[in-house]
Amino acid sequence: MVDTQKNLLIAERLLEGRAAGFRHPEPFRLDADVEAADLNAAVRMLFNTEWGYLAAITGLDRDRQDGEFEVLYHFCSADAVVTLRLRTGRETQRIPSVTGVIPAAEFFERELSEYFGVRVEGIPGEIRATGDRSHAGKSRQFEG
């Protein structure tokens, strides 16, 4: 637990000035709120200092009433998890690509675009992550 807390403290210090706020939803997690303009700087800081690795990028459609959509960038270092949380308008849903920093993020970003309709600006090429085009550009709702 000590190493996990140390890793989270290091990440928080690295993200200072690049995140609008921080939360610790669980002992092994740090959530950092970032603006679109600061996303690449925050990702670059974690990547260039070799603080863990990008494990996933996910879309979160929590509440249709607030008109917002969240994109979550999950970084892991041992047991520590840092999530960069980026809010975007439901209607605009535009975010910058992080493939200039982490080329392997391309597949995650394509999935985000294809499944949730988020426009990721700067994805190289036109390759699709999935073969099914019936849902392209539409936010999908899952019932459960």
Buried (B, 14 or more C-beta within 10 A) or exposed (E): EEEBBEBBEBBBEBBEEBBEEBEEEEEBBBBBBBEBEBBBBBBBBBBEEEBBEBBEBBBEBEEEEEEBBBBBBBBBBEBBBBBBBBBBEBEEBEBBBBBEBBEEBBEBBBBBBBBBBBEBEEBEEEEEBEEEEEEEEEBEEEEE
